[in-house]
Amino acid sequence: MRGMSRRALFAGSAAGATAALLPATPAAARPKVAAGCASYRARYHFTVPDQWKNDPQRPVWIDGEYRYYYLYNADYATGAVGTAWRLATSSDLVSFTDRGIAVPKDTTPNGDVWSGSAVVDTDGTAGFGKGAVVVLVTMSPDDGPTSQAQFLYYSTDGGRTFAPYGTAPVLPNPGVRDFRDPKVIRDEERGRWVMVLAEGDKLGIHHSANLRTWTRAGSFTHDGIGVLECPDLFRITADDGTRKWVLGASANGKGAGLPNTYAYWTGAFDGTAFTPDAAEPQWLDHGWDWYAAVTFDKRDARGRLDERTRYALGWLNNWDYAHTTPTIDCDGFNGTDSVVREIRLVHEPSGGYHLASRPVAALDSYVSRTVNLGDLTVDGTRLLDYRGTSYEVSCEITWDRLTGAGLQLRRSPDGVRHIDAGVYGDYAFLNRRPTVNPDASARWQESHSPFDPAARSVRLRILVDRTSVEMFVDDGRHVHSAEVFPYLIDTHLALFTIDGPAVFRNTVIREFTV
């Protein structure tokens, strides 16, 4: 977790050009639900029930369901700061049930709880009993420059409620500014726990036999992409049968023309040191708004682990404009997640590996309407006979010669406002500039990912909801996520090409009821 200031985390407000298009009610005067206000709450994405959410915490599988924790501030509307861990449960990662506060804030002298990770202590190594759920979490008792440290909470009721393990840190700060976001995994080969910790431009690696006493073992360093946060470490089996380790972190590469989402490296891990296959990271999302992402185990109904597929989940927001949203006035909340994604490791012809993403398969069970438009020939702009604010559209675009092609999403009746998604030359893009969006600086409007125009075809699967767009390019080789705030009257959908015709094959629109 990060913020503008730990104790002033929620003090910001909408500003700049976007403010003219969004409500500007003072925070203290905002009702939970504004009477007569049209809802901007997402139809099929997870949203916080009220107030504020930011970082997702890695879900854990317990008793046939996922326990999903996230950072939550019940006092957001009054301007008070600090987060707790709130819990939601789900058996399919599409429909969630709110379970209230699991790890409270401000109940110890150490204050509120930030990001960390929960683990199921199957063998009871921490001394709280077999199957206890243990949370390692960052707290900053005095919000000083070197006060971030790691504390322990434990649960003996399946992760529903937690108690603090004393008030002293289990991993004190060694005197550094950034020392947070512990991600803990079980190293079964060596019979110990491993923690990866965000430490500025490095990720520290620590060992423990019992989750209560930790020893530093090493670190992995990479500069040029800002402060590394919310680290991740896991092993996955690729489509060619190779087992690889993946090290990830949320990072801000905007200054270098890179995303500020989830950077990752494939490589090897010997229990102490991570050795990357390449020096530079790849990115699990190329948009502006997929931050503090977590990945977690995919398990079947019997709890068996799928070693070839993993789930991923990100916060659909950005710290540059975290408090700019119409949902706080209309619906009394600020906090939306991406859809849960299935990620797979793909072996490339060049010999490298990359993670590919697709929406969780269970989303198919919530389809309430399907519009099959078949193959559509487009030369210029073609307005479709479809209206909607929340849907999925998929197609394969093929051509012989052109400069670009794509879709205009959430297009206004007069055609002036829209979100553009598609390919142009040697890149795929998602452009929110022509619609209302949270970036008052106007700098972060169009995101790019590599594309080979020689292919003369591209497969697009695009998830559109009331305040977000997620575009999956070529079976999820690249993904773009962006917050958008189109007016609710902007419901049209159009196809377009630039400098030539194309065929939009197997064009299908699906709507969801969750």
Long-range contacts (C-beta under 8 A, 24 or more apart in sequence): 1-54, 1-55, 1-71, 1-83, 1-114, 1-115, 1-138, 1-180, 1-181, 1-229, 1-230, 1-292, 2-180, 2-227, 2-229, 2-319, 3-319, 4-319, 5-143, 6-114, 6-140, 6-143, 7-81, 7-82, 7-143, 8-81, 9-73, 9-81, 9-82, 9-83, 10-52, 10-73, 10-76, 10-79, 10-80, 10-81, 10-323, 11-79, 11-81, 12-322, 12-323, 13-323, 13-324, 14-321, 14-323, 14-324, 14-325, 14-438, 14-440, 15-324, 15-440, 16-440, 16-441, 17-440, 17-442, 18-321, 18-324, 18-436, 18-437, 18-438, 18-439, 18-440, 18-485, 19-324, 19-440, 21-436, 21-485, 22-324, 22-325, 22-326, 22-329, 22-436, 22-485, 23-326, 23-328, 23-329, 23-330, 25-329, 27-76, 27-77, 27-78, 27-79, 27-328, 28-77, 28-78, 28-79, 30-77, 30-328, 30-329, 30-332, 31-332, 32-77, 32-332, 33-330, 33-331, 33-332, 34-329, 34-330, 34-331, 34-332, 37-329, 37-330, 37-331, 38-330, 38-488, 39-330, 39-331, 39-466, 40-325, 40-326, 40-327, 40-330, 40-331, 40-466, 40-467, 40-485, 40-488, 41-327, 41-330, 41-331, 41-333, 41-466, 42-336, 42-390, 42-465, 42-466, 42-467, 42-468, 43-389, 43-390, 43-465, 43-466, 43-512, 43-513, 43-514, 44-94, 44-339, 44-363, 44-366, 44-390, 44-465, 44-512, 44-513, 44-514, 45-316, 45-336, 45-337, 45-338, 45-339, 45-465, 45-468, 46-88, 46-96, 46-336, 46-337, 47-327, 47-333, 47-335, 47-336, 47-337, 48-72, 48-86, 48-333, 48-334, 48-335, 48-336, 49-98, 49-333, 50-74, 50-332, 50-333, 51-75, 51-76, 51-77, 51-332, 51-333, 51-334, 51-335, 52-76, 52-83, 52-333, 52-334, 52-335, 53-86, 53-315, 53-333, 53-334, 53-335, 54-83, 54-292, 54-315, 54-317, 54-322, 54-335, 55-114, 55-115, 55-230, 55-292, 55-315, 56-292, 56-293, 56-294, 56-313, 56-314, 56-315, 56-337, 57-85, 57-115, 57-116, 57-117, 57-118, 57-294, 58-117, 58-118, 58-183, 58-294, 58-295, 58-296, 59-93, 59-294, 59-296, 59-311, 59-313, 60-118, 60-119, 60-120, 60-133, 60-159, 60-296, 61-120, 61-297, 61-299, 61-303, 62-120, 62-133, 62-158, 62-159, 63-158, 64-91, 64-301, 64-303, 65-89, 65-90, 65-91, 66-90, 66-91, 66-93, 66-296, 67-118, 67-133, 67-158, 67-159, 68-96, 68-313, 69-102, 69-103, 69-118, 69-135, 70-335, 70-337, 71-113, 71-114, 71-115, 72-101, 72-335, 74-101, 76-334, 77-328, 77-332, 81-112, 82-106, 82-111, 82-112, 83-112, 83-113, 83-114, 84-112, 84-113, 85-113, 85-135, 85-137, 85-162, 87-159, 87-160, 92-360, 92-362, 92-365, 93-311, 93-340, 93-360, 93-362, 94-339, 94-340, 94-360, 94-362, 94-363, 94-365, 94-366, 94-514, 95-366, 95-514, 99-160, 102-155, 102-159, 102-160, 102-161, 102-162, 103-135, 103-137, 103-153, 103-162, 107-164, 108-164, 108-167, 109-141, 109-167, 110-139, 110-140, 110-141, 110-151, 110-167, 111-139, 111-140, 111-141, 111-143, 112-139, 113-137, 113-138, 113-139, 113-151, 113-153, 114-138, 114-139, 114-140, 114-180, 114-181, 115-180, 115-181, 115-229, 115-230, 115-292, 116-150, 116-181, 116-182, 116-183, 117-182, 117-183, 117-184, 118-159, 119-184, 119-185, 119-186, 119-193, 119-211, 120-159, 121-211, 125-193, 125-209, 125-210, 125-211, 126-152, 126-154, 126-210, 126-211, 126-212, 127-210, 127-212, 128-154, 128-156, 129-156, 131-158, 132-156, 133-158, 133-159, 133-162, 134-211, 135-162, 136-170, 136-171, 136-182, 136-184, 136-195, 136-211, 137-182, 138-179, 138-180, 138-181, 138-182, 139-169, 145-177, 146-173, 146-175, 146-176, 146-177, 146-179, 147-173, 148-173, 148-177, 148-178, 148-179, 148-180, 149-173, 149-179, 150-179, 150-182, 150-195, 150-197, 150-214, 152-211, 152-212, 165-212, 170-211, 170-212, 170-213, 170-214, 171-195, 171-197, 171-206, 171-214, 176-200, 178-227, 180-229, 181-229, 181-230, 181-231, 183-230, 183-231, 183-232, 183-233, 184-211, 185-233, 185-234, 187-271, 189-271, 190-271, 192-271, 194-233, 194-271, 196-231, 196-232, 196-233, 196-247, 197-231, 198-227, 198-228, 198-229, 198-230, 198-231, 198-249, 199-228, 200-227, 200-228, 201-227, 201-228, 202-228, 203-228, 203-231, 203-247, 203-249, 203-274, 205-272, 205-273, 205-274, 207-272, 217-271, 217-272, 217-273, 218-272, 218-273, 220-247, 220-273, 220-274, 220-276, 222-263, 222-279, 222-281, 224-253, 224-256, 225-251, 225-252, 225-253, 225-256, 225-258, 225-263, 225-281, 226-251, 226-252, 226-253, 226-255, 226-260, 227-251, 227-252, 228-263, 229-292, 230-292, 230-293, 230-294, 232-262, 232-264, 232-293, 232-294, 232-295, 233-269, 233-274, 234-295, 234-310, 235-269, 235-307, 236-307, 236-308, 236-310, 236-343, 236-344, 236-345, 237-307, 237-308, 237-345, 238-308, 238-344, 238-345, 238-346, 238-347, 238-353, 239-308, 239-344, 239-345, 239-346, 239-347, 240-347, 242-347, 242-353, 243-307, 244-268, 244-345, 244-353, 245-269, 245-274, 246-345, 246-355, 247-274, 247-276, 248-284, 248-293, 248-295, 250-291, 250-292, 250-293, 251-281, 253-283, 254-444, 258-283, 259-283, 259-285, 259-286, 259-287, 259-288, 259-447, 260-288, 260-291, 260-318, 261-285, 261-286, 261-287, 261-288, 261-290, 261-291, 261-293, 261-314, 261-481, 262-290, 262-291, 262-293, 262-312, 262-314, 264-355, 266-345, 266-352, 266-353, 266-354, 277-352, 277-353, 278-352, 282-354, 282-355, 284-312, 284-343, 284-355, 284-357, 284-479, 285-314, 285-357, 285-479, 285-480, 285-481, 286-447, 286-448, 286-449, 286-478, 286-479, 286-480, 287-430, 287-447, 287-470, 287-471, 287-479, 287-480, 287-481, 287-482, 288-318, 288-439, 288-444, 288-447, 288-481, 288-482, 288-483, 289-315, 289-316, 289-317, 289-318, 289-468, 289-481, 289-482, 289-483, 290-314, 290-315, 290-316, 290-338, 290-479, 290-481, 291-315, 291-317, 291-318, 291-319, 293-338, 295-343, 298-342, 308-344, 308-345, 309-342, 309-343, 309-344, 310-342, 310-343, 310-344, 311-340, 311-341, 311-342, 311-343, 311-360, 312-340, 312-341, 312-342, 312-343, 312-357, 313-337, 313-338, 313-340, 313-341, 314-338, 314-481, 316-467, 316-468, 316-481, 316-483, 317-483, 318-438, 318-444, 318-483, 320-439, 320-441, 320-444, 321-438, 321-439, 321-440, 324-438, 324-440, 325-438, 325-467, 325-483, 325-485, 326-467, 326-485, 327-467, 336-467, 336-468, 336-483, 338-468, 338-470, 338-481, 339-363, 339-463, 339-470, 341-476, 341-479, 346-477, 354-477, 356-475, 356-476, 356-477, 357-472, 357-476, 357-479, 358-461, 358-472, 358-475, 358-476, 359-392, 359-461, 359-463, 359-470, 359-472, 363-512, 366-512, 366-513, 366-514, 367-510, 367-511, 367-512, 368-511, 368-512, 368-513, 369-510, 369-511, 370-508, 370-509, 370-510, 370-511, 371-508, 371-509, 371-510, 372-507, 372-508, 373-507, 373-508, 373-509, 374-506, 374-507, 375-503, 375-504, 375-505, 375-506, 375-507, 376-495, 376-503, 376-504, 376-507, 377-501, 377-502, 377-503, 377-504, 378-405, 378-495, 378-496, 378-497, 378-501, 378-502, 378-503, 378-504, 379-497, 379-500, 379-501, 379-502, 380-496, 380-497, 381-408, 381-494, 381-495, 381-496, 382-494, 382-495, 382-496, 383-411, 383-415, 383-492, 383-493, 383-494, 384-492, 384-493, 384-494, 384-495, 386-492, 386-493, 386-509, 387-491, 387-492, 387-493, 388-464, 388-491, 388-493, 388-509, 388-511, 389-464, 389-465, 389-466, 389-486, 389-488, 389-490, 389-491, 390-464, 390-465, 390-466, 390-511, 390-512, 391-464, 391-509, 391-510, 391-511, 391-512, 392-461, 392-462, 392-463, 392-464, 392-509, 392-510, 392-511, 392-512, 393-460, 393-461, 393-462, 393-464, 393-493, 393-507, 393-508, 393-509, 393-510, 394-459, 394-460, 394-461, 394-462, 394-506, 394-507, 394-508, 394-510, 395-459, 395-460, 395-504, 395-505, 395-506, 395-507, 395-508, 396-457, 396-458, 396-459, 396-460, 396-504, 396-505, 396-506, 397-422, 397-423, 397-457, 397-458, 397-459, 397-460, 397-502, 397-503, 397-504, 397-505, 398-456, 398-457, 398-502, 398-503, 398-505, 399-456, 399-457, 399-497, 399-500, 399-501, 399-502, 399-503, 400-456, 400-500, 401-499, 401-500, 402-497, 402-498, 402-499, 402-500, 402-501, 402-502, 403-498, 403-499, 403-500, 404-497, 404-498, 404-499, 405-458, 405-495, 405-496, 405-497, 405-498, 405-502, 406-460, 406-495, 406-496, 407-460, 407-462, 407-493, 407-494, 407-495, 407-496, 408-492, 408-493, 408-494, 408-495, 408-496, 409-462, 409-464, 409-469, 409-493, 410-435, 410-464, 410-484, 410-486, 410-490, 410-491, 410-492, 410-493, 411-490, 411-491, 411-492, 411-493, 411-494, 412-486, 412-487, 412-489, 412-490, 412-492, 413-489, 413-490, 413-492, 415-492, 415-494, 417-486, 417-487, 417-490, 418-490, 418-492, 418-494, 419-469, 419-482, 419-484, 419-486, 420-496, 421-460, 421-462, 421-469, 421-471, 421-480, 422-458, 422-460, 422-496, 423-451, 423-453, 423-458, 423-473, 424-498, 425-451, 425-453, 426-450, 426-451, 426-452, 426-453, 427-451, 428-458, 428-471, 428-473, 428-478, 428-480, 429-480, 430-469, 430-471, 430-480, 430-482, 432-469, 432-482, 432-483, 432-484, 435-484, 435-485, 435-486, 435-490, 436-484, 436-485, 436-486, 436-487, 437-482, 437-483, 437-484, 437-485, 438-483, 438-485, 447-480, 447-482, 449-473, 449-478, 449-480, 450-478
